[in-house]
Amino acid sequence: MGLESLLIALLIGAVAGWLAGQIVSGFGYGILGNIVIGIVGAFIASAILPRVGLGFGGGILAAIVHATIGAVILLFVIKLVKRA
């Protein structure tokens, strides 16, 4: 992975993590937390969304939407586990 690809992945992770934090909790988790949440969310979404038949095409905007959906799922599951 080249430097440019790494920077784009970090940017997408940061934006997706921040958006998911806004949707689920109403606040972000700091730049590092947002990046981690966004990247893990992208992995979750890549495992779940194709199985239910959802695809968003290519491009950076589609990657942000994809990662945000996965990050929202991740934060929702974390909230459920914390309550139990």
For each residue, the residues with C-beta under 8 A, 3 or more apart:
1: 5 6 9
2: 5 6
3: 6 7
4: 7 8
5: 1 2 8 9
6: 1 2 3 9 10
7: 3 4 10 11
8: 4 5 11 12 60
9: 1 5 6 12 13 39
10: 6 7 13 14 35
11: 7 8 14 15
12: 8 9 15 16 38 42 60 63 64 67
13: 9 10 16 17 34 35 36 37 38 39 42 67
14: 10 11 17 18 31 34 35 38
15: 11 12 18 19 34 38 64 68
16: 12 13 19 20 34 37 38 41 42 64 67 68 70 71
17: 13 14 20 21 28 29 33 34 35 36 37 38 39 41 71
18: 14 15 21 22 28 34 38
19: 15 16 22 23 64 68 71
20: 16 17 23 24 37 38 41 68 71 72 74 75
21: 17 18 24 25 26 27 28 29 33 34 37 75
22: 18 19 25 26 27 28
23: 19 20 68 72
24: 20 21 72 75 76 79
25: 21 22 75
26: 21 22
27: 21 22
28: 17 18 21 22 33 34
29: 17 21 33 34 37
30: 33 34
31: 14 34 35
32: 35 36
33: 17 21 28 29 30 36 37
34: 13 14 15 16 17 18 21 28 29 30 31 37 38
35: 10 13 14 17 31 32 38 39
36: 13 17 32 33 39 40
37: 13 16 17 20 21 29 33 34 40 41 71 74 75
38: 12 13 14 15 16 17 18 20 34 35 41 42 67 68 71
39: 9 13 17 35 36 42 43 67
40: 36 37 43 44 70 71 74
41: 16 17 20 37 38 44 45 67 68 69 70 71 72 73 74
42: 12 13 16 38 39 45 46 63 66 67 70 71
43: 39 40 46 47 70
44: 40 41 47 48 70 71 73 74
45: 41 42 48 49 66 67 69 70 71 73
46: 42 43 49 50 66 70
47: 43 44 50 51
48: 44 45 51 52 70 73
49: 45 46 52 54 55 66 69 70
50: 46 47 53 54 55
51: 47 48
52: 48 49
53: 50
54: 49 50
55: 49 50
56: 62 65 66
57: 62
58: 62 63
59: 62 63
60: 8 12 63 64
61: 64 65
62: 56 57 58 59 65 66
63: 12 42 58 59 60 66 67
64: 12 15 16 19 60 61 67 68
65: 56 61 62 68 69
66: 42 45 46 49 56 62 63 69 70
67: 12 13 16 38 39 41 42 45 63 64 70 71
68: 15 16 19 20 23 38 41 64 65 71 72
69: 41 45 49 65 66 72 73
70: 16 40 41 42 43 44 45 46 48 49 66 67 73 74
71: 16 17 19 20 37 38 40 41 42 44 45 67 68 74 75
72: 20 23 24 41 68 69 75 76
73: 41 44 45 48 69 70 76 77
74: 20 37 40 41 44 70 71 77 78
75: 20 21 24 25 37 71 72 78 79
76: 24 72 73 79 80
77: 73 74 80 81
78: 74 75 81 82
79: 24 75 76 82 83
80: 76 77 83 84
81: 77 78 84
82: 78 79
83: 79 80
84: 80 81
